[in-house]
Amino acid sequence: MAKRIYLLTALGLIMLATPTPANRVSADTNEGPSIAAQGHITAGQYHTCARTNTGTVKCWGTGDQGALGNNSQITSDIPVNVHSSSSDSTPLSGIISVTSGHSHSCALTTLGTVKCWGYGGQGQLGDGSTLSSSTPVDVHTSSLDSTPLSGIVSISAGASFTCALTSGGTVKCWGFNLFRTLGNGTSTDSSTPTDVHTSSLDSTPLSGIISISSGYRHVCAVTATQNVKCWGNNGSGQLGDGSYSTRSTPVDVRSSAADSTPLSGIVAVTGGAYHSCALTSSGAVKCWGTNSVGELGHGLPVAESTSPVNVRTSSSDSSPLTGITAVAAGGSFNCVLTLTSTLKCWGQGADGQLGNGYNTDRTSPDDVLTISGAIAITAGMSHACAINDVGTVLCWGENSLGQLGDGSASYLSSSTPGSVAGVTTSIPDTVAPTATIGRSGTGTLSTTDTITFELSESSTDFDQSDVTVSSGALSAFAGSGTSYTATLTPPTNSSGTIAIDIDAAVFTDAANNDNVAATRLNIAFDTRVATTTTQATTSTTAPGSTTTTSIGSSTSQPGSSSTSIGEEVLPPTGADSRRSTIPALLLIFGGIFALMWCIKFGNAEQRRHFTETS
């Protein structure tokens, strides 16, 4: 009984120690675009950065403090490559996404590490120093460990701080902390990442987070249960908890002014200067915080709201805005991406940042002009940029330091979108295509056979070099579109599963967006042949005769076991023992009788011989 208790306890401990996958919100028409838009085009205060189709990064605008990452402090109104490091001028590569703060930017690599550049006076570069850098530096694991921070899935930069979401659903922040933006219960700056705490009463790391967004001096996060938590400065109610109190650890955003239960049904959140907005699972938008220039989008003449309010459809329609797939909060304005791939903005418009052809504020959404086929949106302090379905980057708003990237050298603001010269980008498709395997034979693969690949996404550049197998050999590859055939030869005299990996880069969706997730297929094989073993039996005859050996065979099928050769031979037992013992006893008694007869006969002959000779 004690042994059974020990065994159950051990199994329980193993189950508790096994990590579980990070919680995810089920994919729908709203979640994908809003999450994907985070970081593939990013607007800071006076500069802009974008991830290119090849995984490099280009930036434009002010070069102050090295904000463009090209080993200089020269302002540029055209995109320039971010360098790999201070000693390597080749373009920084292997980048998934990029985020920009006031005067710094950070990039997330395919390895899950983070690199930052620009102003670092408050430790926002995360490398353990307060030095600025005009080329990327690695964010360290902690103040006690200078190895690169890893296991990161998304990043978001505020004014002078940065936050990162880990693969385990926790959040780490570093940099300026006077306004408690690091969420660790203190007001002390940190030049390396620190864990955001669960609450003011619980210092364990905040967990169960699926996305984050940094505002000017606050941060908000979406939980796996579709709630929102915020921390940091709250002078205008931007934390949404019904108060104006600055929070050094996360608090729940409430449902409304009349309902203090946590806001629910949220799939994405975004932080502006002194306000925040959230995208609901039904495609609506809610905002809270300051409303000094119409940031809340509800058309009402109120200064601010400490809890969420619905953004209205337009100035002539007070019903809630719907059909939204992504939302981006700028300094004092917001822009959204619609289901029809158009854009709308509202709030401050003095610098043309609403993109509607005017330089006036709007208290409800207005259409951005001349853009169709939009797939992503970002908003900076006073300018905004978008990506369309052919990878073109378009920007509008303030251009005092070249942040629109139009290459005109005029540095004039624009109230309508214009193309950025010299950069093409897109949002990588993070969902691996599905695929099925068929074959000409039936059952488990046992010999060289023809395999068919049926893919859920079409490819125009797919050949044998894009496929790897964990064992065996793949040859005679052919096909196009979504259907391919190949000859697969499994390993000999073995069994198991062959993992077949298809390179993610061969897939592109309708918007020409590359995949970043590879597709793995598995096929079972069993090539173990029937095993023939031999067992020799020897029969020996009388001296002078020949010795013959008979060979008997024992056949085992794949998956069975055979011990014909080398097995232990045990003494016979029971009836077999009796049957083998009786002949042996008869032979022994017969031998004794013959010996006694020979002795007796020998003695008689000796006596007769003695009598005759005497």
N, C-alpha and C positions, 0 to 999 in steps of 0.2 A: 504493500500500500504506500509506503514512504517513497519507494522508487517511482511509482506512478505520479505522486504529487510533485516530486522533483522534476519529472519530465514535463508535466503540464506547465509548471512555473517557468521552465526554460523556454518552452515554446511561446508562452505569453510575452516573455521579455524580448524574444527575437522579433515578434510581431510589432511590439512597441518601438523597437529600435529601427525597424525598416522604414525608410523615408517614403512618404506618399507623394504623388505628383501634385504640382501646384494646381489649385482650383482654377477652373476656367469657366467663363460664361459661354453658354452654347452660342455657336455662330449664328448670326442673323444678318439682315440687310443693313443694320445700323452699326453693329460692333466692328465688322471688318474694316470699312473705310476709316472710321474715326481713330481706331488704334493704329492702323497702317500709316495714317497721315502724320503721326508723331515722329518727327525727326528726319524725314527725307527731304524736306525743305523747311528751313528754320530762319526766322527773322529776329535779330537782337534789337538793341536800341538804335544803333547807327550802322549796322552791318548785317549781311545775310549770307547764309551758307547752304549748300545743297550737296547731296550725295549723287554722284553721277552713275550712269548705267554700268560703268566698269568698277564700281565700288571705291572710287577715289572721292575726294572732297574738294570743292571749289568754293571760295568765299569772295565777297566784294563789299565795298563800303569803306569805313574808316579802318586805317591800319594802326591806330593808336594802341600802344602797349602790346603790339603783335597780334591784334585781333583777327587778322587774316591768315595767320599760321604759315606764312611764306618766308619766314626768316627776315622780315623787314617791318618797318612801321610806316610804310608808305600807303596812303589812301589810294584806292583803285575803284574806278567806276565800271570796270569790266572784271569778270571772274578770274581769279588766279588760283593755282594749285596750292593746296596745303601740303607742306613738305613732310617727309617721313620723320625727320628729326633735325636737330641743329647741325649734325654732321652728314646728313644725307638729304640732298635736294630732290630726290625722286619723289613723285607724288605719294602721299599717304594712301595706302590701299587696304583692301579687306575690311571695308567699313559697311555696317548695316544701317546706321542712322546717325544723325548729328543734331545737337541742340545748342542754342545760343542764349546767353544772358546779356547783361548790360554791356560788357566789354570783353567777354570771354566765350569760348565755345568748347564743347566736348563731343567726342565721337565714340560710338560703340562698335567694337570690332567683331568679326565673325568668331573670335575665340572667347567672347564674353568678357573681354577686358575693356577698359575705358582710357582714352587719351584726351588731354585738355591742353588748350593754349590760350594766350591773351593775358589780360590783367589777372594777377594772382595775389594782390595785396592783402586780401582777407583769407587766403588759403583756399580759394575756390577752384584751384587747379588740382588739389588733392594729392600733391606729390610730397607732402610733408614740409613744404616751405611757404613763404609768403612772397616769393619772387615771381615776377611776370615772365612769360616765355613766348617768343615769337614763333616757336615751333612746338609740336605736340610733346607732352611729357606723360609718362604713365601715372595713373592714379594708384596710390599704394593701398595695400590691404588694410593697414591700421598704423597708428603711431609707433607701434612696436614691431611692425613687419613691413619692410620696404618692397616686398614682392608685389607684382601688379595685382590689383583687385580683379577678381574673376567671378564667373557665375552670374553675370549681369545680363538682363534681358531688355531693359529700356532705361533711358536717362532723360532728365529734364533739368534745365538750368534756370535759376532765378536771377535777380539783379546781380548779386555777388556771392552766390552759393550754388551748389549743384546737388541733385539727388539721383539715386539709382535704385531700380527695382531688381531684386535678385530672383533667380529661378525658383527659390523656395517661398516666394511671396512676401519677403521682408523688404524693408526700405532702409537705405543708408544715405546720409547726407553729410556734406562738408562745406566749409567756408564761413561766411559772415553769419553771426548768430545773435546779434543785438536784439533782433525782433523774434527770436526763438524759432527761426526757420529750420533748424536742425532737428527739432522735435525730440530732443533727448532730455528734456527737463531742466536744461541750463540755459544760460545766455552767453556762454563762452565760445569763441570762435574755435574752429578745428581745421587744421590743414590736411587732415586725412579723414576718411569716412568713419562715421559713428552711427550706431543703430538708432532708429526712431523707436521710441518706447510705445507700449500699448496704450498707456494712459498716465495721468498724474499719480495714480495709485498703484500702477503696475509697471515696473521698469523692464519687464521682459520685452524683447523685440516685437514690434507691431508685425502681424502676420496676416495671411489670407488676402493680400492685395494683388490686384490684377493690372492696374495702371496708375500712373502718377502724373501730376502736372504742377509745375512751379509758377507762381505768380511773381510779382515784383518783390514782395516781402512775406509771402505765405505759400503754403503747399496744400494741395488736396489730393486725395487718393480714392480710387474706387475699390470696393471690397468684392470678394467672390460672391457675396450675397446681394450684390448690386446696391449697396449703401455707399455713402460718401463720408469720409473723415477728413478734417482739415486742421492745420496748426500754423502758428506764426502770428504776424501782425493782424489785428482785427479792428483797427480804428474806424473803419467804415462798414463793419459788419460782413466783411468778405469771407469769414469762416462759416457763416450761415447757421450758427448755433443759437440765434436769438439774442446775442449779447454784443458788446463792443470790447470785450476783454481779450487781450492778447493771450495766446495759449502756447505753452512750451511743450505740450504733448497733444496728440490728436483728440478731437472732439467730434461727435456726430453732427452732421448737417441735419437740421430738422425739416420736416415735411412742408410746413408753412407757418405763417404767423399764428394761426389758430390751432396748429397740430404740432406738438413737440416730439412726436415719434420720429425715428430716423427716416430721412428721405430714402425712398426705395425705387427700384426699377431703373437704375442708372447704369449705362454702359460706358460712358466716357465723361471726363471732367476737364476743364481748362481754367487756368488762372490768369487774370489780367493784372493791372497795376493795383487797383483797390476794389476789385470785384471778381466774381467767379461765375462760371456757367457750366451747366451739365446737360448731356444728351440722354434722353430717356429711351427705353427699349421700344417705345412706340413711335420714335422719330420726332418727338417734341423737344423743346429747349426751355430750361429754367435757369434764371440768373439771380444773384444776390450780391449785396454790397453797395457801393456808391452808385448814384444815378445822376451825378452832377451834369453830365452832357448826354444823358439818355442811354447809358450803358446797359440798363436792365431790359430795354426793348419792349416795355409794356405800355408805353405812351402816356404814363401817368406822371403828373408834376410832383413827385416826391423826391427828397434828397437822397434817400438810400433805403435799403431793406436788409434787415439782419436775418432774413429767412428767404427761401426761394419763391420767385414769382414767375408766372408763365410769360414767355416772350410772345407777343401778339403777331398775327399774320402780316399786317401792314397798317399804315396810318388810317386806312379806310375800313379795316376789318379787325375787330377786337377779339376774334376767336384765336385760340392758341396756334402758334406756328407749328406745322407738321411737315412730314416728308423730308426730314433732315438726316443726313448720314454722317456729318462731321461738323465740329464747332471749334473755333479758334478765338481765344481772347487776346486782344492787343493791349496797349497802354490804357486807353479809355474808349475802346471800341471793340466790336466783335464781328466776325464773319462766319457764315455757315455754308456748307456744301449740301445741295439738294439731291433728291433721287433722280432728277432729270439732268444732273451734272452741271447745273448753273450755280451761281453764287449770290448771296445776299449779305449785306453788312448794315450795321447801325451803330449809333454812338457819336463820338467826336469825328468831325469831318473837315476841320480847318485846313489840314494839309492834303486833302484829297484822298485820305485813307479809306473812304467808303467806296471808292471806285465807281461812283454813279455820275460822274461828270460835274459834280458840284463841290464846293468847299464849305459846306454848311453841315451842322449837326443833324442827326436824325434820331428820333426817340422810338422808332420801330423799323423793321427791316426794309431795305431798299435794294433793288437789283444792281449788281455789278455789271457794267457795260462790256460788250464785245467778247465775253468769254463763254465758250461752250465746250462741252467735253471735259470739264474739270474733274480731276481725280484726287486733288489734295489742296489744302489751304493752310497758311500760317499767317500769324499777325505779330508784328513787332511793336515798338513803342508808338510809332506814327506812320508805319507803312505795312503793306501786306503783299504776299506773293502766293501764286498758285501754280500747280502743274496741270497741264492738259493731257489728253489721252494719246498724244504723240510725243510726249516727253518734253515739251517746250515749257520753260519757266517764264511766267509773266508777273510783273510787280507794278505797284502803284502806291501813291502817297508821298511822304516826305523824301527828298533826295538831296539834302544839304551836304551829305558826305558820300554820295555815290551809291547809296544802299539799294537803289533800283537797278543798278547794273546795266543801264542802257547804253553805255559807252559814248554818250553824247558830249561829255565834258562840259555840259551846261549846268549840271547840278540843280536843275529846276524840278520842282515837285510836279506830280501828275495826278489828276483826278480820274484818269482812265488807265487801264492796264496796258503795259508795253512789254515786248519781249526782252529777255535778258540775253545778251550776246555771248556765244561761245560756251554754253552749257546745255546738256540734254540729260534729263534724269527721269526716273520713274519710281514707282513704289514696288519693291520686290513682292512677289506672291509668296507669302509665308506658309501657305497650305500645300502640302505635297500632293501631286496628282495621284488619283487612285489608278490601280492597274490590276489586271487579272492575267493569269497564266493558263494556257491550254496546251495540250500536246496531242500528237497523232495517235499515241498508244493509250492504254488505260491503266489505272492503278498507279502504284509507285514507280518512279523512274528506275529502270534496271539496266538499261543499255543506252548507247548513243541514240538520241531521238530528237525530233523536231519540236521546238517549243514556240508557242505563239504568244506575243505580248499584245494585250488590248488596253490601250491607255485612255484615260479620261480627258486628257488635254493633248491637242495636236502639237507636233514638233516638225520644224522644217530643217533641222540640222541635227540629226540623230543617226549615229553610226556605231559600229562595234566598239570604238574607243570610248564611248560614253557609258559602257556597261562593264561592270566588274562582277566576278563571281568569287565566293569565298573558298570554293574548292572545285575541282574538275576543270573543264575547258569549255569555252563558248566560241563557236565558229560559224561560218556561212551565214552571216547576219545580213538581213535585207528587209525592206519595207519603207513606208512613208506615212505621214499623217498620224493616225492613231493605231495602225496595225503593223506589227513587225513579226518576223520569224527568225529563229536562230537554231543552230544545232548545238545541243548541250551534251557533253560527255561527262558522266559522273565519275567519281573516283572508283577504282577497281577494288573488288573484295572488301567493301565497306558499306556502312549505312549511316543515315542521318539526314540533315537538311542543308541544302545549298542556298545561301543567301545571295540574291541577285540584286545589286544596287544600280539604279539608273541615275546618272548625273542630273542634278536639279537644273543646270543651266540650259538643258536642251528644251525645256518647256517655256513657252510664253503664253500669256493669256491674250484676250482680245485687245487689251490696251498695250500690248507689247511689253508687259512687265515680266521680268525674269523671276523664276522661282528661286528661293533660297533653301528649300527643304527637299532633300533627295527622296526618291521612292525606293522602298525595299520590298522585294518579292521573295517568297520562299517556296521551294519545291522539295518534297521528300524524295529520297533515293535509297535503294537497297540493292547493292551489286554483289552481295555475298553469294558465292556459288556453292553447290553441293560439295561437301567435303568428304573424300574417300580415304579411309584409314585401313590399315592392315594389321592382322594378328596372326602370328606364326604358331602352328602346332606341329610337333615333331613326333614321329613314330619310329622306334628303333627295333630292328629285328635281330635275329641271332648273328653271331660273328660270321663274317664272310658274305652276308647279304647286303643289299643296298639300303641306304637310308633315304626315305622320301619325306618331303615337307609339303603339307597342304596349306594354301593361303586362303584365308577367309576374309571377305570385305565387309565393312560396316559403313553405311551411308547416313550422314546427318544432313538435314535440310536447314536453310538459313533460319536462324533464330532458335534452333534446337541445340542440345548439347550432347556430346558423345565422349565416352571415356574408354573406348576400346583399347587404345594404346596407353600403356603406362598406368593403367588403373590397378588398384590394390586387389590381389586375389585372396579371398578369405577362405578358411577351412570349411569343408561341407558341414552342414548341420541337419538335424532331423532325419527324415527318411533317406535323403541323399547321403547322410553320414553312414546310415546302416547299410545302404546298398554298396557303398564303396569299401566298408570295413569287412564284410563277410568274405568276399573273394580274397582279400589280403590275408585273413586268418586261415582260410583253407590252404593258401599258398605256403604260409608259414608252417602249419601242421604237416603238410605234405613233405616239405623240405626236411623237417625234423625226422619224419618217418623214414625218408630215404636215407638220411645220414645214419640213423640207428641200424637200418637194414644193412648198409654198406659196412658198418663197423662189425656187426654180427657175422656177416658173410666173410669178412676179412679174417676174423679170429678163427672161424671154422676152417678156412683154407690153410691158415698157419698151422693148426693142430694136425690136419691131414698130412701136410708136407713134412712135419716133424716126425710123424709115425712112419711114413714111407722111408725116410732117410735113415731112421734108426734101425 
